[in-house]
Amino acid sequence: MIKWFIEMNFSTLIILLYMSVFLLINSIFSKTTNRVFANSLVLTVIEMTAYCAELWTAGFDKPTNLRILFSAIGYSVRPIIVYLFVKLLLRDKKLSKRSRFLIIIPIVLNMLIAFSAFFTDIAYSYDSSNKFVRGPLGFSTHIVCVFYLIIMMILTVKKFCSKDYSEGLLIVLIVLVNVTAMIMESFLGMHGEIRSAYSLSIVLYFSFFCIENFKRDALTGARNRHCFYIDSEKHKSDISAVVSVDLNNLKTINDVQGHAKGDEAICATVNAIEKAIKKGGTLYRTGGDEFMIICLRTPESTVEKMLEEIRSRMKETPYTCALGAAFVSSESFDQICARADAEMYKDKQRCKSQANTRQ
């Protein structure tokens, strides 16, 4: 039995083992994120064990409650694993208790349907020769999984709208792989595809989190300085302009109000800029209060409008920033950045002059 179990699930077991080690040595993500990944691994092991145990009991001469139990566990766990992907997608959202409750109702209903096999054949049953018979609600597990996959696609569309293409494309791939696996198992008589799809999706999503953590600034979530230089080289043929941004009076804010207030000012600046950035623009935090925007294939008029919108959105905050843009010519990227910095410092001087005039 153990040998058969290992032979049938060896690749999945290795994937889950590697992932478990990564989680044990990982100290990058929040406890909540790590817990979601850990739960997904545990549930995948439970589903895998229940599925194999159900196949073992399928070899009995007559149906038993043990087979019903293993089937019910497997059917109950599968949608929860997909739900955890939704939870990862919603990691930055503050959901109300009502919303959190509503989103898990399908899981509860599916569990009730799955375990109803002990006293009714509405979901599934086994005939006298222990053959599986699907009932009217026999596809409830698949329906609930598809429900959560649809939610994932809706959230993905929102990510595309907010220009978060990398995670959006990853989710599209995860959805397609899992839908294909469900079709292969449900209609083509294959075994183990869904489990492989789950485990590989978990590892892929975790890898994405690691890469994003490497690329992102911890405080603001904007891309960091290292990513700035990587992207400048990667997209050098498409860069049309570079914008330099500097938050005004950060030192004064830190000295007078404390560094916590300084962090608030930095985050408020990033939030204002990201709302104003047009399609093709990407924000990077390159220093304490210094930011750069790389614009790809963006017309000069669009860049100018973007600068005006940044200024307008900054007026909604207690802070101000200096801006400077440099459009691409025959110079090197470093020279273009230097010109953007020079324009930004000119703007900073204008800001100081205006402040002195008002005083």
Sequence and secondary structure as in RCSB ss.txt:
>XXXX:A:sequence
MIKWFIEMNFSTLIILLYMSVFLLINSIFSKTTNRVFANSLVLTVIEMTAYCAELWTAGFDKPTNLRILFSAIGY
SVRPIIVYLFVKLLLRDKKLSKRSRFLIIIPIVLNMLIAFSAFFTDIAYSYDSSNKFVRGPLGFSTHIVCVFYLI
IMMILTVKKFCSKDYSEGLLIVLIVLVNVTAMIMESFLGMHGEIRSAYSLSIVLYFSFFCIENFKRDALTGARNR
HCFYIDSEKHKSDISAVVSVDLNNLKTINDVQGHAKGDEAICATVNAIEKAIKKGGTLYRTGGDEFMIICLRTPE
STVEKMLEEIRSRMKETPYTCALGAAFVSSESFDQICARADAEMYKDKQRCKSQANTRQ
>XXXX:A:secstr
 HHHHHHHHHHHHHHHHHHHHHHHH  SS HHHHHHHHHHHHHHHHHHHHHHHHHHHTTSSS  HHHHHHHHHHH
HHHHHHHHHHHHHHTTT    HHHHHHHHHHHHHHHHHHHGGGT  SSEEE TT  EEE TTTTHHHHHHHHHHH
HHHHHHHHHHHTT HHHHHHHHHHHHHHHHHHHHHHHS   SHHHHHHHHHHHHHHHHHHHHHHHB TTT SEEH
HHHHHHHHHTTTTEEEEEEEEETTHHHHHHHH HHHHHHHHHHHHHHHHHH  TTEEEEE SSSEEEEEEES  H
HHHHHHHHHHHHHHTTSS  EEEEEEE  SS HHHHHHHHHHHHHHHHHHHHHHHHHH 
